[in-house]
Amino acid sequence: MTEQGIDKASGFEAVRARLLALAYRMLGSRAEAEDVVQDVWLKWHVADTQEVLTPAAWLTTVTTRVAIDRLRYLQRERASQAAGWLPEPWLDELAPSAEELALRASEMSYGVMLLLERLKPDERAAFVLHEAFECDYAEIAKILERTPAHCRQIVHRAKARLQRAGAPLEPPDPAAHARIVERLRTALEAQDRAGLLYLFSDAPELVSDAPECASARAAPGAPEPAALGWMDKLTSLARLASHAELVSIDGAMGIALLFEGEVVGVIDVSTDGAARIVALRAVTCAARLRSVNRVLGRAALTRLLARIQQSSITVRRDFPVDIDA
C-alpha cells in the first residue's frame, strides 16, 4: 500500500464509527448504514484528496448525501410494507466498540428514531446533524447546499413536526423507567393480563412489525372489546418467546424476547410521568434482529463460553480446597 493509501485508510478509520452512527440515525438500519459507509469508503479511496483540508468534514458530507439518496428510496419501500416498518434496535454492549461509543455520543431515543420516519430526507439530515451530532447551521448548510438561515428553518420545522407527533421532550428517570420495564418483563413471562393492565395507561399505543393477531371475540351480539385490542397484540408477542431479558436500547432499558437461545423480539418502552406505559414498539423481523443476535443470541453466547473456557485454569485432583472458605 502506498503512503497516500495508508493516509487515506487511517483518515477514514479515525471517523468510521462516527460515520456509521450518522448513517444509522439517518436510515434506522445498521445493515443499510454499513452499506452506506462502505460506499463512502469506495468514494474516498478513489477521490483526489489533494485539496481536502479536513477529511472528517468531507467524509461527513458525503455520508450524509449518500444516506439522503438511500433514504428517499427506503421511505418509498417502507411505505408499501403492509406490516409496517420499525427502526432496527441497536443494543448497548457491555464492552462497547468504537461504533457503540459513537452512537451513545449521538444519543437519540428509539421513540424519536421511529418518529424521524415522518420527516423528509433533508429534514431528517438537518435534524440529526444538529441535534445528535451538534453541527452548527453553517456546517449543515455546506453539507445540504443550503443557506444557514434555511437550515435553521428546516431544523425548527422538523422539531415542531416531531413534537406534534408526540416526541418526548425529556428522557424519563432511568431508575423509575427500569423498574416499570422489569415489572413488564415479569408480567409478560407470566402472561399476567391483570398485571399488564395495571402497568399501562388507558389508551396505550402498540406499534409492531409482527402480523396482527385476531382480537378477542365478544359474546354474540355484544360489541367488540376495543380496549383489549392492544392487550391481544401484546400477549401474542409474549407467546413468541420462552423467556424475556432486560437489555439496554440506545441508553434506555428495554426487553428482549428469546426462544431457543435466539432473540425473536425486542420491545422498546415509553412511560409517562405517572409511571405508566404509554407506548410500546416491538421489532420481530428476523432481518432487523441480526445485529441484536450478534450481541445477545446463541452464537454470541457460544463465543463467550469459548473465551471463558480458554482462559480457565485446569485444577489438579490433589489441589487443596477449603470447603469453609
C-alpha positions in Angstrom: 0.0 0.0 0.0 1.3 3.5 -0.9 1.9 6.2 1.7 -1.1 8.1 0.3 -3.2 4.9 0.6 -2.1 4.4 4.2 -3.0 8.0 5.0 -6.4 7.6 3.4 -7.1 4.4 5.3 -6.1 5.8 8.6 -8.0 9.1 8.0 -11.1 7.1 7.2 -10.8 4.7 10.2 -10.4 7.7 12.5 -14.0 8.7 11.8 -15.6 5.5 10.6 -17.5 5.0 13.9 -19.0 8.5 13.7 -20.0 7.9 10.0 -21.7 4.6 10.9 -23.6 6.3 13.8 -24.7 9.1 11.5 -25.8 6.8 8.7 -27.7 4.6 11.3 -29.5 7.7 12.7 -30.4 8.7 9.1 -31.6 5.2 8.0 -32.7 3.4 11.1 -31.0 0.2 9.9 -27.5 -1.0 10.9 -27.2 -3.1 7.7 -28.1 -0.1 5.5 -25.7 2.1 7.5 -22.9 -0.3 6.9 -23.6 -0.3 3.2 -23.6 3.5 3.1 -20.3 3.7 5.0 -18.8 1.1 2.6 -19.9 3.2 -0.4 -18.4 6.3 1.2 -15.1 4.4 1.7 -15.0 3.5 -2.0 -15.6 7.1 -3.0 -12.9 8.3 -0.6 -10.5 5.6 -1.8 -10.7 6.8 -5.5 -11.2 10.6 -4.8 -8.5 13.1 -5.4 -7.9 14.4 -1.9 -5.1 16.8 -2.6 -7.4 19.7 -2.0 -9.2 18.2 1.0 -8.2 20.2 4.1 -10.5 18.4 6.6 -11.1 14.7 5.8 -13.7 14.3 8.5 -15.8 17.1 7.1 -15.5 15.7 3.6 -16.5 12.2 4.7 -19.4 13.6 6.8 -20.7 15.5 3.9 -20.5 12.5 1.5 -22.1 10.1 4.1 -25.0 12.5 4.7 -25.7 12.9 0.9 -25.4 9.2 0.2 -27.7 8.5 3.2 -30.3 11.1 1.9 -30.3 9.4 -1.5 -30.7 6.0 0.1 -33.4 7.2 2.5 -35.5 8.5 -0.4 -35.6 5.0 -1.9 -36.2 3.3 1.5 -39.1 5.5 2.5 -41.0 4.6 -0.6 -40.2 0.9 0.0 -41.2 1.1 3.7 -44.5 2.9 3.0 -45.6 -0.2 0.9 -45.0 -2.7 3.7 -48.3 -4.0 5.0 -47.0 -5.0 8.4 -45.4 -1.6 9.0 -41.7 -0.7 9.5 -39.7 -0.1 12.6 -36.1 1.1 13.1 -33.6 -1.6 13.8 -32.8 -1.6 17.5 -29.2 -1.0 18.5 -28.4 -2.8 21.7 -25.8 -1.2 24.0 -22.9 -3.6 24.6 -21.3 -4.1 28.0 -17.9 -3.8 26.4 -18.7 -1.2 23.7 -16.9 -0.9 20.5 -16.0 2.4 18.8 -19.3 2.2 16.9 -21.3 1.8 20.1 -19.5 4.7 21.8 -20.1 6.9 18.8 -23.8 6.0 18.8 -24.1 6.8 22.5 -22.4 10.1 21.9 -25.2 10.9 19.4 -27.9 9.6 21.8 -31.4 9.6 20.4 -34.2 7.5 21.9 -35.8 4.7 19.9 -39.2 6.5 20.0 -37.6 9.6 18.4 -35.9 7.4 15.8 -39.4 6.0 14.9 -40.9 9.5 14.6 -38.0 10.6 12.4 -39.6 8.4 9.6 -42.2 11.2 9.3 -39.5 13.7 8.2 -38.4 14.3 4.6 -34.8 13.2 4.0 -33.4 16.7 4.0 -35.3 17.5 7.2 -34.1 14.3 8.9 -30.5 15.0 7.9 -30.5 18.6 9.2 -32.2 17.5 12.5 -29.8 14.6 13.1 -26.7 16.6 12.3 -27.9 19.5 14.6 -29.4 17.6 17.5 -27.4 14.4 17.6 -24.0 15.5 16.2 -24.0 19.1 17.4 -23.2 20.5 13.9 -23.9 24.3 13.6 -26.0 25.7 10.9 -23.0 26.8 8.8 -21.7 23.2 8.7 -25.2 21.8 7.9 -25.5 24.5 5.1 -22.3 23.3 3.4 -23.5 19.6 3.6 -27.0 20.2 2.3 -26.0 23.1 0.0 -28.5 25.5 1.6 -28.1 28.8 3.4 -27.6 28.7 7.2 -30.9 30.5 7.6 -32.7 27.9 5.6 -31.1 25.1 7.6 -32.2 26.8 10.8 -35.8 26.8 9.4 -35.5 23.2 8.4 -34.5 22.1 11.9 -37.1 24.3 13.6 -39.8 22.8 11.3 -38.6 19.3 12.0 -38.7 19.8 15.8 -42.2 21.2 15.5 -43.4 18.2 13.5 -41.8 15.7 15.9 -43.4 17.5 18.9 -46.8 17.4 17.3 -46.3 13.7 16.7 -45.6 13.1 20.4 -41.8 13.1 20.6 -40.7 13.1 24.3 -39.4 16.4 25.4 -37.3 15.0 28.2 -35.9 11.5 28.8 -37.6 9.5 31.7 -35.9 9.0 35.0 -33.6 5.9 34.3 -34.2 4.2 37.7 -38.0 4.6 37.5 -38.1 3.6 33.9 -36.0 0.4 34.6 -38.4 -0.5 37.4 -41.5 -0.4 35.3 -39.8 -2.3 32.4 -38.8 -5.0 34.9 -42.4 -5.3 36.0 -43.4 -5.5 32.4 -40.9 -8.3 31.7 -42.2 -10.3 34.7 -45.8 -9.9 33.6 -45.0 -10.9 30.0 -43.2 -14.0 31.1 -46.1 -15.0 33.4 -48.7 -14.0 30.7 -50.3 -12.0 33.5 -53.1 -10.0 31.8 -54.2 -8.3 35.0 -50.7 -7.3 35.8 -50.2 -5.9 32.3 -53.4 -3.9 32.5 -52.2 -2.3 35.8 -48.9 -1.2 34.1 -50.5 0.6 31.1 -52.2 3.9 30.6 -55.9 3.9 29.4 -55.1 4.1 25.7 -51.6 2.9 25.1 -50.0 2.8 21.6 -48.5 -0.5 20.4 -46.5 -0.5 17.2 -45.2 -3.8 15.9 -43.9 -5.2 12.7 -45.4 -8.6 13.6 -48.6 -9.7 11.8 -51.6 -8.5 13.8 -53.3 -11.1 15.9 -57.1 -11.5 15.8 -58.7 -9.6 18.6 -60.6 -11.4 21.4 -64.0 -12.5 20.3 -67.0 -11.0 22.1 -70.2 -12.9 23.0 -72.8 -13.0 20.2 -74.5 -9.6 19.9 -72.0 -7.8 22.2 -69.7 -5.1 21.0 -66.1 -6.0 20.3 -63.9 -5.1 23.3 -61.8 -2.5 21.6 -59.9 -1.7 24.9 -58.3 -5.2 24.7 -57.0 -4.9 21.2 -53.6 -3.8 22.3 -53.6 -6.5 25.0 -54.2 -9.2 22.4 -51.2 -7.9 20.4 -49.0 -7.8 23.5 -49.9 -11.3 24.7 -49.4 -12.6 21.1 -45.9 -11.1 21.2 -45.2 -12.8 24.5 -46.1 -16.2 23.1 -43.2 -15.9 20.6 -40.7 -16.4 23.4 -39.8 -18.8 26.1 -38.4 -16.1 28.3 -37.6 -12.4 28.4 -34.5 -10.4 29.4 -33.8 -6.8 30.2 -31.5 -5.1 27.6 -30.3 -1.5 27.1 -31.5 0.0 23.8 -30.0 3.4 22.9 -29.3 4.1 26.6 -32.8 3.1 27.8 -34.0 -0.2 29.4 -36.0 -2.4 27.1 -36.9 -6.1 26.7 -35.5 -8.9 24.5 -37.8 -11.9 23.8 -35.8 -15.1 23.4 -36.7 -18.6 22.1 -34.2 -21.4 22.0 -31.3 -19.0 22.5 -32.2 -16.6 19.7 -33.7 -13.1 20.1 -37.1 -13.2 18.4 -38.3 -9.8 19.5 -37.1 -6.5 21.0 -39.5 -4.2 22.9 -38.9 -0.5 23.4 -41.0 1.1 26.2 -42.2 4.7 26.7 -43.6 5.8 30.0 -45.3 8.9 31.3 -44.7 11.0 34.4 -47.1 8.8 36.4 -45.0 5.6 35.8 -47.5 4.1 33.4 -46.6 2.7 30.0 -48.0 4.9 27.2 -46.3 3.2 24.1 -44.5 0.0 23.1 -42.6 -0.6 19.9 -41.9 -4.3 19.1 -39.4 -5.4 16.5 -39.8 -9.1 15.4 -38.5 -9.1 11.9 -35.5 -11.6 11.8 -33.6 -9.4 9.3 -33.7 -6.4 11.7 -32.7 -8.6 14.6 -29.5 -9.9 13.1 -27.2 -7.3 14.8 -29.1 -7.9 18.1 -28.4 -11.6 17.9 -24.7 -10.9 17.2 -24.7 -9.3 20.6 -27.2 -11.5 22.6 -28.0 -14.6 20.5 -26.9 -18.2 20.7 -23.8 -17.6 18.7 -22.7 -14.7 20.9 -23.2 -16.9 24.0 -21.2 -19.7 22.4 -18.3 -17.3 21.7 -18.4 -16.0 25.2 -18.3 -19.5 26.7 -15.4 -20.5 24.4 -13.4 -17.5 25.7 -14.2 -18.4 29.3 -13.0 -22.0 28.7 -9.8 -20.8 27.0 -9.0 -18.6 29.9 -9.9 -21.1 32.7 -7.3 -22.8 34.8 -7.2 -26.6 35.0 -7.2 -27.7 38.6 -5.4 -31.0 39.5 -7.3 -33.5 41.6 -4.9 -33.1 44.6 -5.4 -29.3 44.6 -6.3 -28.3 48.2 -9.7 -26.8 48.6 -11.1 -25.1 51.7 -14.8 -26.0 51.8 -15.4 -23.5 54.6 -13.9 -20.5 52.6 
